[in-house]
Amino acid sequence: MLNARPHYRPRLLISPAVGYGQPTPSVNLLWKLNWPYKISTIIAGLLILFALALIALEIAFVVEMGEVNTGNVFTSGVGIWSGFFILVAGIFILFIDCVNAVRLFTLVSFGLVILATCFAIIAFSINAYRVHLSVQYSLFSSSGSPVPSLAATELAVGVVAFLFCLVFIGIYIFTAIRISRKSKVQKNIYPIQ
């Protein structure tokens, strides 16, 4: 009587991506198959580059400020801490290529990129205020200091880093929607019996 029990058989999927007679792929496998690795690697490299540029420009800005004590906006060090968070997000995006748990690391990278986006907004808003103050009050025009140009360059780098963070967020959302649709199609084709 016990020999007549039916054995468990995995659901079959007829798909050119997996092949006939193969079990349905897991969600992690769908993420592995559908994640745009080349684009995310390029975005990660550019985020790391812009984060290092933000840090270097902020260090140069603080060095050029020297003894001048004009207020907190000029001595905030915004490029260093915002560059750090953008750098961490870029490094985690690079880890997506190396790990097996693609779904988990894309989710973690997504969260870190949202955090980096917030810090990029803070970085370019503070640098815009720095540029505005230095132009409005002509703080450094008489001394020939490169402080306004450093702040403007840091502003441009912060805006570009912000845009690349938005591109990664868009890629993640697009991929998540596509994977969600594929998994729904598979569930409709082979419902659990």
N, C-alpha and C positions, 0 to 999 in steps of 0.2 A: 504494500500500500504506500509506503514512503517512497518507493522508487518511481511512482507515477506522478510525483509533484513536478509542476512545470519549472524550468530553470529560468533565471532572469536573463533577458536578452536586451541589450541596449537598443534604443530607438535608432532607426536607420535614416540616413539622409541621402537623398539623390541630388547631388550638387556637383558642378564641375570643379569647385574649389576643394572639396573634400574627397569626392569619389563615391561611386555606388557601393553600398554595403558597409560604409564606415559609420561609426557612431557619431551623433551630432557633436560638433565642437563645443568646448566650454566657452564661457564668456572671455576668459583670459586668452584662449586661443584666437577668438575673434579679434581681440585687441591686438594680438601679435600679428595677425594677418592684415589688419586694416590700418595700423598706425603708420603715418608718413614719417619714417625714420630719417630720411635725408633732409626734409624740410625742418624737422625739429632739431636736428644736429646743427644745421646752419643757423637757426634762430638761437640755439644755445651758445654757439660760438660768438655770435654777434652780441648777445646779452653779456657774456663774460668780457668781451672787448670793451663795450660801453661802460660796464661797471668799473673796470680797471681805469678807464679814462676819467670817469667821475671822481674816483678816489684820488688820482694823480692831480686833476685840476683843482680839487678842493685843497689838497696839500699845498699846491703852488699858490692858491688864493690866500690861504692862511699865512704862508711865508711872506707874500707881498704885502699883506696888511701890516705885518710887523708890530710896531708899537702903537699903531692907530687904534683907538678905542672909540668907535663911533656907534656902537650899539650891538645888540645880540644878533641881528640879522647878518652882520658881516663876520661874526665869530662863531656861528652856530655849528660849523662842521657838517652841514647837511649832505655834502657830496660823499663823505666817508661812510656815514651810516646808511644812507640810501644805496650807495654803491655796494656795500656789503650784502644787503638783502637781495639786490639784483644779481650779484655774483653767486650767491647760494642757490637762487632759482635756476640760473644757467647751468650750474654744476649738476643739479638734480635732473634737469632735462637731459643732460648728457648721459646720466645713469640709465635712462630708459633703454638705450641701445645695448647695455651690458647685462641686464637682469632678465630673469625668467618671468617674474611677476610684473608684466607690462601694465596691466590694469591698475595695480596698486601704485606703481611709481608714476604713472601718468596722473593719477588722482592727487598724489602728494605734490607733484610738480605743478599741477593746476592750482592747488592751494597756495603754494609758495609764489607762483607767478601773480596771483591776485594780491598777495602781500607786497610783492615787489612793485606792482602797478600802483598801489597806494603810496609807497615810498617814492616812486618816480614822480607822481603828482606833487608830493610835498617838495621834492628836489627842484622841479622846474618852477613851481610857484614861488619858492623862496628866492631862487636865482632871478626870476623875473622882477621880484621886488627889489633885489640888490641892484639890478640894472636900472630900474626906474629911479631909485634913490640917487645912484651915482650920476645919472644924467640930469635929473631934476635939480639937484643941489650943486652940481658941478664939483663933487667932492674931490675928485682926483685929476681934474683937467690941468691944473697948474703944475702939478709935480711930474707929469708925464708918466704916471703909474699905469701898468697894464691891468689894473684891477677890474675896470669895466669890461675890457675885452675877455678876461678870464671868466667873469660872471656870465657874459653873453655866450661864450663857448660852452660853459657848463650847462647853461640853459638849453642850448641846442642839443647837447648830448643827452640831457634828461628827457627832452621831448622825443628824441628818436628811440631811447630805451623804453619809454612809455608806449610808443607805437608798436615796437616789437613784442612787448608784453601783451598788447591787445591782439596781435596776430596769433600768438600762441593760444590765447584764450579762445579765439574764434576757431582755430584748428581743433582744439580739444572738444568744443561743443559740437562742431560738425561731425567729428569722428564718433562721439558718443551717440549722437542721433542716428547715424548710419548703422552703428552696431546694434542699437536698440531695435531698429526696424528689421535688421536681419534676424535677430533672435526671436522677434514676434512672428516673422514669416515661418521660421523653423517650428515654433510651437503650434502654429496653425496647421502646418502640413502634417506633423506627427504629434497629435495630442496624446497626453499620457492616458493609458488605458487602465 
